Structure formats: C-alpha cells, structure tokens
C-alpha cells in the first residue's frame, strides 16, 4: 500500500473512532435521561439494570477515547515521518 493510501485509511479510522465516541456519548446521555425519568416512575427493573448499562457504556467510551488518542498520534507521526503534505502536493501536480 502506498503512503498516501495508507494515510488516507488511517485518517478514515480516526474519523470513524470520533463518530463512535460521539455515538457512545449520546447513548450515555440517553441512559442518564431514562435514569432521571425513572426516579419519578420508580420501575424496579430500570433501577436494577440501568446503572450497570450506564457503567458498561461509560467503560466502552473510556476505551474508545484512549484508542482514538493513541491512533490519532500514530496517524500524525506517520504523516510527519512520511511527509504526507508534500506527497499530497505532488499528487495534485501530477494530476494536472
């Protein structure tokens, strides 16, 4: 795989991880809203299961954030090491 193609794939994965992070954050917010609503309602099943669900999603979010940070650094390092900006410029010139 050439350097630009590899970098493009790395950038795509960073964006997908960011999307995943936003999705998990939205799930946590929805779970929290259900927990708040259930304070008034008092459903026993929700009281029992929601905190565990919330914790598992929060743990997943922590893992996603950690992976995202590491992979974004790896992507930046790859870009710097392989002079991706110059390769992109050259590709533009070659395609004129």
Buried (B, 14 or more C-beta within 10 A) or exposed (E): EEBBEBBBEBBEBBEEBEEBBEEBBEBBEEBEEBBEEBEEEEEEEBEEEBEEBBEEBBEBBEEBBEBBEEBBEEBEEBBEEBEBEEBBEEEEEEEE
